[in-house]
Amino acid sequence: MKRVSVTEVRTDLARMLRVVSRKGQRVALTCRGRVVGILVSPEDAEAIEALEDCEDVADGRRVLRAGRFVPYAKARKRLGLA
């Protein structure tokens, strides 16, 4: 993965976005040598979201099987929304 300083990205953001979107490369943004973010293509971002959704569903199923859930009405009441 290519590493680029935030300062460099500020001066050449359009080129960086082309590299990410057209070539599918990821670009790590650094500040003082430390990675502070990563530019990814829309396809990569969608794939990451899909994986996170699958993990959320799996977590929910585990909670339900274990019986560790709070009914909707009770949750609203606890949060002061009822």
Protein Blocks (a to p, Z undefined) as FASTA:
>chain_A
ZZddfklmmmmmmmmmmmmmmnopacdddeehiafbdcddfklmmmmmmmmmmmmmmmmm
mmmmnopacdfklmmmmnopZZ
